[in-house]
Amino acid sequence: MCGAVAEAFLDSYTRLHPEEVVKRLDLFKRSLPPFDLAAATAKYKIMHGKGHSPADREIWEEVVALIQEFKVADKYVFAVPMWNFSIPYRLKQYIDIIVQPGLTFSVDEKGNYAGLVTSKPVFVAYSRGGRYEPGSAAESFDLQRKYVELILRFIGFEEILSIVVEPTLAAGPDTAGQKRLAAIDAAKKMAESF
């Protein structure tokens, strides 16, 4: 459902800005390097100027290339469904790869963090089967939107536009369809000022 909302947003945006190039990244089709012990070890060896092997260098360069690919965009659109109160594992893997010191955030000698992906807007379409509205008993289960927006702010995003489509299951298909249509209309309007 969030995919349909993101598509409506992009369709509206590209109609208004036909000169813009839109690059799509499907995290379930894209090969992502594992950010495992080998990658973490390579990262720290290289970052701290310690001896590293050609294999370490190759692993880290693949991570850096993915980060550079992410950072080169001028604007961002995400479609994020809720999975088990959080986000899909491929998105979490992608975040674990791109959120790296010196590349997407910095930390000074006093331990203060600063994002390095700045002055860029982002639109996020969320969908979830239940309701997790602020102030509700279910709000604490929302580890989706809270996490995504915390990470985006951490790496420097300040202009975060979002639409939440909920409930997509709990209230039945008629309600889900109505919520979907309302979200698509709202997304098209938001795209006009993106």
N, C-alpha and C positions, 0 to 999 in steps of 0.2 A: 504494500500500500504506500509506504514512503517513497518507493521507486516511482510510482505514478505521479506523486506530488512533485518530486524532484524533476521528472521529465516535463511536467507542465510548466514548472519554473523555467527550465532551460529553453523550452519551446518559445515561451513568451519573451525571454531575454534575447534569444537569437533573432527573433522577428524584429525586435527593436534595434539590435546591433548586428546586422548581417556581416559586418566586417570582422567580427570577433571570431577567433578560432577556439573551438571547444575540444578539449582533449578529455576522453573518458578513461577512467581506470576502474576496471572491474576486479576487485580484490580476490574473487573466487576463480578468476581466469588467469590472473597475473601470477607469474612465478615470483615468490618472495623468498629471500634468503632467510634461513632460520637464525633467530637471534638467540643462539645457544651458548654454551660454555666457550666453544671455540671463538665465536664472534666477540663475546665479552672479553675474553683473554686478549685477543688481537687488539681490540679497542684500547684497553688499558696499557698494553705494551707500547702502542704507537703514541697515544696521548701523553704518556709519561716519558717518552724518549728512551724507552728500554729496547734492548735488542729484540728484534722480531724477525720471523722467517718470511720468505716469499709467500707462503700460504697465508700467514697472518695478514700481510699487506693485501693480498687478493681478497680475502674475506672482508676486510675493512673498506676497501675501495668499492666493493659492491654495495655496502651500506651507504657510503657517502654518495654514490651515484644516485641511489634511490632518494636520498634526502635532497640532492640538488634538483632532481626531477620534480619533487614536490614544491620546493621553494621558488621555482621559476614561474609558477602561475601568478597571475594578477588577481584572480578571484577564484573562490572555491565553492563547490556545491557538494553536499554529502547527503546520502540517503541511508538512514540508520534505523533498522528495525530493532525492537527489544527482543533479546534472547535471554531467557532465564533471569530477568530483571536487569540485564546488562546489555552488552553489545556483542555482535558476532565475533567469533574468535579470530577471523581473518583481519578484521579491523583492529582488534587488539594487537595482533602480531605486527601490523603495519605501523601502528602508533609506537610500539616498542622499538621498531627499527628507526623511525624518523625522529623521535624525541631524544636528541643527543646533545651533550654539552659542547659548546663552541660552534655548533651547527644550527640548531633551532632554539637554543637558549644559552644564556651565559650565567655564570655565578661569580660574584666578586670576592675579594679576600675577606669580607665580612659575612659571607654566606647569603647575600642578597641575589635573588634570581631576576633575570630580565629576558623576556622573549625576544627572539631575533627574526621572527616572521611577522613584520609589522606593516601597518598601513594598507592592509588588504582585507576586503570584506569576505564573509563566508555566510552561506545559507545552508541550514541543516533541516532536512525533513525527517521527523521521527514518526514511528508508528509502534503501537503496542496494543496487545489484546485486551488489557484492562484499563482502569482509570487510576492515575497516580497524581491527582491534582494537588497543588500546594495546600497544606493545611489538612489534608485528608489522612485517615489512618494508614492508607497505602503509600503515602508519599515517601516514606523511608525505604521502600522497595525500589524506588527509581534510581538505579545505578547506571542508567543509560544516559539520559540528558545531562545529569549532574557531572558525570565523568567526562563525557565528550566536551562539554563547555569548559570544564576545569582545565583539561589538556589544551584546548584551543587558546584559552586565555594565558596559560602558562607559557606557550611558545610565541605569544605576542599578538594574537588576534584580539581586537577590541570591538569591531563592528560585527556582531553575530546576530543574524536574523534566523528565526526558526519557526517552524510550524509542527505541532504535535497532533497526530491523528490518533484519537483514542475514544472509545474502545473499539477495536476492530473485531473482537470475538465476544466479549462478555455480554453485550446487549443485543446480539443477533445480527443477521446479515442486512436487514433494512437499515438499522442504525449505522452500521459500518459503511454502507453505501452512501448514506447521507453525509457522514463525517468526511468520507473520501472526497465527495463532490465539493463540499464546503472548503476543504483544505486545498483542493486544486484551484478553486476560484481565488482564494486568498494568496496562493503562491504566484499566480499570474499577475496579481496586483503588486505584490512585493517585488517582482522582477522588474517592474517599470522603473524603480528607483535604485536598482542594484548597480 
